[in-house]
Amino acid sequence: MAHDSMFRRLNSPEMTGSSNDQLVLLLDDDAMITEALGMGLEREGRTVITCNDIESAELIVGRMRPSHVVTDIRLSGPFAFEGLDFVRFIKHHAPESHIILISGDGSTALQREATSRGAAAFLQKPFEIGALDALLDAHSVATPADTRALGSLLRIPQLDDILTSVFLRPHFQPIVSLDGKRTIVGCESLARFRSESPMRNPGLLFEYAERKRRVSDLEMACIGRTMESGAAIAATTTLFINVHPGALNAGASLRSRLLSAAKAAGVPLGRIVVEITEQGSLTDKPMALEVIDELRGLGVRFAFDDFGMAYSHLPLIGRIQPAYLKISQHFGTDFETDPTRIKIINNILALARDFDSTLILEGIEQPSTAAAAVDLGIPLGQGYLFGIPADASIFLNPVSGNGR
């Protein structure tokens, strides 16, 4: 499955060198406060990221290690002090960050506790923006992030806003036959939040939903958007839809959402393949298997995605009877150069044949990899060689093309 460009920027080697630019994270549960502070603190040489819940803020700290963190102490009510716990999280994951706590409660005891946990400064609300600006400049901390690539002000939307946003719209990547014709036999829907927020990275987006314990809600929203965007694609080929096991554990909710979304968009159920990802386990197997049986009876087919990685669904292969097994790009890309991966892929190919499943090799980027897959007898492939993830309109406009 393709990675997003923002993800590459957040984890690329050039992000590990120090910079004199400031990367400031603002956390407050009041969006009006973070918006006002963010706009007031914008300036050359400083990137400001605003968050309105602890889960998104923890992700930003862990991934980007900001030079400064400005956080409210109370984030969910008058008697909660999550900001103090957040200080400990920051000191563990980004110890070099300079932490400034803000609060309407300026008691000596609270300030003393903040200092003991690692906060470097304390501001009592209300305060002048100049006071906060001075504190940021008083403690110069080099950030590993290339802030020039990020922009001056980034707003991290909350999950509810993402779920209803018009920017939650999938990309699609073709799955092709590996014979000489390279016929498109299907398109995989890839979740995308098309904004300048770091949440445009699907891995970060789903990790955020997991921290909120709302992966199923995100999956349901993605299913709806896939049907809307991919209806025209499904008119001529198969629509592959990724589904986290957590959504299958939700049982009837997934079934109802998939069926209603398909009906509304006019997508035939026989054109749908549900890819069960390896991102989690089927914790409620009886309920999940019941839903799978019901959907299969209506014509929906299933695939095991990233087969062999993480939480393997191998013990359920006979019960679920997947129409497809997909080999992860982790094994697929340049596999022909690695004898160990060749053996692994051969074994999975034999397994697919034994269970009457069709094998799809992901991560094909070079003609040599496609040729090696053909030599092994792998029927279908997916990867940048055949097309990058793109808007559905690309596949409806053959003149523009999508390969490379």
Secondary structure, 3 states (H helix, E strand, C coil): CCCCHHHHHHHCHHHCCCECCEEEEEECCCHHHHHHHHHHHCECCEEEEEECCHHHHHHHHHHHCCCEEEEECCCCCCCCCHHHHHHHHHHHHCCCCEEEEEECCCCHHHHHHHHHHCCCEEEECCCCHHHHHHHHHHCCCCECCCHHHCCCEEECCCHHHHHHCCCECCEEEEEEECCCCCCEEEEEEECCECCCCHHHCHHHHHHHHHHCCCHHHHHHHHHHHHHHHHHHHHCCCEEEEEECHHHHHCCHHHHHHHHHHHHHHCCCHHHEEEEECCCCCCCCHHHHHHHHHHHHHCCCEEEEEEECCCCCCHHHHHHHCCCEEEECHHHHCCHHHCHHHHHHHHHHHHHHHHCCCEEEECCCCCHHHHHHHHHHCCCEEECCCCCCCECHHHHCCCCCCCCC
